[in-house]
Amino acid sequence: MAELAAVIVGAGFSGLCAGIQLRKAGIDNFVILEKAHGVGGTWRDNTYPGAACDVPSHLYSYSFEPNPTWSRAYGGQPEILAYLEHCATKYGMRQHIRFGAKVTRATYDDASATWTVATADDQVYTARSLILGNGALHLPQIPELPGLASFTGKTFHSARWDHDFDVTGKRVAVVGTGASSIQFVPQIAPVVKQLDVYQRTPPWIVPKPDRAIGERERWAFEHLPGAHWLRRTGLYWFLESRVLGFAFAPKLNQLAERLVLRHLAKSVPDPALRAKLTPSYRMGCKRVLISNDYYPALARDNVELVTDNIERVEPTGIRTRNGKLREVDAIVFGTGFRVVDYVSSMQIIGRHGLDLNAAWQQSVRNYLGINVSGFPNLFLLTGPNTGLGHNSMIFMIEAQVRYTVDAIRTMHRNALASVDVRPDVEQAFRAEMARKLEKTVWTSGCSSWYMAPDGDVLLWPGFTFDYWRRTRQIDLRSYEARALAHTSGTNAKLTRQEAIAI
């Protein structure tokens, strides 16, 4: 197979965006390798009852492909998946996608300055650049509970919902109270016989301002110039303002906490249950959740919130450390994803045999969440330090894709074989992130999936428009650039001065 300009891994929001923008830039020789048999990423996988987005619909879409026909203020999984399928078709992505192509290994060859990408079905692709758009929410996290293998009932993760198993009239245990659980618990609570919800740490939950969007309003978004843009812009700045309390003005967050606790008191009159649901950490340290029906679901007679630690799983149920055995027919894990290990399903081997997963065990080093020193022409989408606690990730994805496409075009325009971020630039970025995160709510003492094993917080520590500014175009002064052999007569690196001259 001829050398490709790029191999893109994943056909969710990130991968599709990368493909679309490459084609817009006139780069057509790329493939998108998708392990599943359909587009959509996390919105293809998460089909649990009540699955929906916690970012307003009009902001949870590409800026270049507005959707004026959202039926609700917060889109549900089927509607978001339909939007992504529409984008894949409209922008000609399906001809580039190889479905059922699970990437197992990608190796950088220093001599040719190319990536060799192997899939589980024994296909091999060679490309100048490798773009990882596989997302951070695709590897389910299932806790290693003692005795789990002995359980004789049904077990599954919320991201792998078993629709063949009817929960009606069953005794069900839900382990975990994260973003997925607070959506599906209210959906199954009215139909199950008994629901035990195992909570380790209570989340901060704010009301969800969801509503149906009427036909007249949808017509206005579709036909009145600027109407959709005004809605999207207003939502962006409203959500963007939330970072003030998280990262810059803690007193704003304390005011918000009082309002949320007042909402909790009004929603849960039972003082014992309310005490169990009251967080003991700063709001925002963990992901803030939105729901109108989770608290009422926990107040049902057939629902019990269990805060005792799980000692072990037995063949017929779960035994907690106080000695009580709660017998159930099924265990559903709403325990999130292996966010830090999101590339662990494949080997990424850079220069001198450097393994990305092994390197990240020491420190999740990176530059702009896009590049990693020692891995030339590798571009991460939704990489470390690009996650958000306050706004839409689609905004961040588009910024990363713009930077990536600009890098690839710059390489082509200047006859460069490779670009590899300089170690000192990467170190300076990591130090900057640590300094900016030091006094934010995300480092205030809780344990969350925002954190790497070494304790580093992997969120963007400020305004998203600042990230947009910093990723407008690649600056070759931050990279070790190498010229193509046939242009320079050698594979030697460009000096820093030569790179600046480019």
Phi, psi and omega in degrees: 000139181294155180294133180264157173291323182202148165249127178252132178257119177102140181238043172263204181305316184290307183297317178296318179299317179298315180297316181299316183286329173297316179295321178297331180276003179085013179256112188245349184267074177218162174232153173246117181263117183240123184291332181270192183244026176197162178279171172120341178056234183297333179279349169274322186280322186270094182246020181296157180303129178085007182300126182204169180269150176256016171246136181306141187307314187291349175257344182264062179198164179293143178295331182273355179221071180295148179243102182280357189252017176306138183272340181223160179297328176238113187291144175271166184305314181299322182288322178291319178297318178299323178297315180293322177296320176300314181296320180299321181284311184300320185262015173068030183281335187297329179290342179264344187274135171249103181283155181069023183250085180278117180287128179253330185204140173226127186234132178269132177256117186291328184294315182264352183055047179227161175257135172252120187245123181250143179245166183294338178266023172067026173266148181230133180234140177243130184215153176293321184232151176238124182243117180267104177246031184279353174074159182267351185245061180227350177251103182301140177261115177244120182295148179275081181276131177303133176083002184302322181295340182276349184294130185267353178271199182267139174227140173197159177270152182299330179282355176231048187304130180270097182285350176279346179264116180272117183280352183303125178075006182263161172265119188236138172251131175249121179257117180109144182227049179267200187299324179287314183301318183288351174267317184272337178303312179295336181284323184265342183304319182290344187250342180279162176284314180214138180231117175255119181254113183269116183246129175267312180225127181291135178275157168281126183235126178249156179300148181258112182280057182271152177194161174285144177260118185288168183297320181297318180294319178296321178298318180297317179297329184275328190245338181267118182304129176088348184296313180293320179299318179297318179297312182297316180295318178298318179296319181301310184289329176296312180291323180299327182295339182293337180292341179302313180288330181284322191239341189234324185227084184305331181296329175297321179292323179295323175296317179297322179300317180297320179293320180291321178294328175294320176297319178298315181298322180288327184277332184234090182290335180290114184297326181292315178293320180297323179297321178293332185265002182271117181293150180249011180235169182291139178297128181103342179298319167254171181300129176279130185255158179235133179192147173251343188242359181290310180300313176301325179295321180291340181275356180294152181295333183264013181239134176233129174271117184255120180249357174290141180295145178282127177273313179193164173260135178246170184306330184249000182172201184241130178253129179266171187290348174276004176094353184279134175256123176253111183281136182219161177265340182208149174239123179247127180265116172251055192253019172074207190227162177275078188296312183293330183265026191294344175257008187288347180283354178219154176269128176243109186249118181263212182293145177058030176074016182290125181266124184298317181296320178293320180297322182284346173293331178277312180197136182277068183284149182188173174230118182060017183068012186242318184242155175227127181299136183096357180231075184300146175060020174259130182233123180264138172247138189054040180281185181303144179067020172242355176292157183233153172246009188215344187220189186276130178291340180296324176300316180292320180300315180296324177294317180294320179294318178302316180296316181297313180295322178296322178296316181294319177294321179296319177300315181293316185294327184253016177053048179261138176279325184202158169227133182225120184301136181293139180304322182290328176292317178298316180295321179295322178295316180298319178295321178297316180298315180298319180294316182289331181277344190306320185249021178271169180294335184288346176244028185270005171124356180267170174252127184214169178285000173287347189257144172275166179304331181275004177095352178292138175273134189256024177267165170279125191270034181188210183286142178289330179292337174289321176296317178303316180298318185285344182247021181295323177201156181286142175248107185296344177295342180271001188232155166269110183258143181234132182282154174296143185299318185288345179271318186260345184082001180206160177263015182294153176293150168288144173289165180300322180294321179293321179297319179296322181295327176298000000 
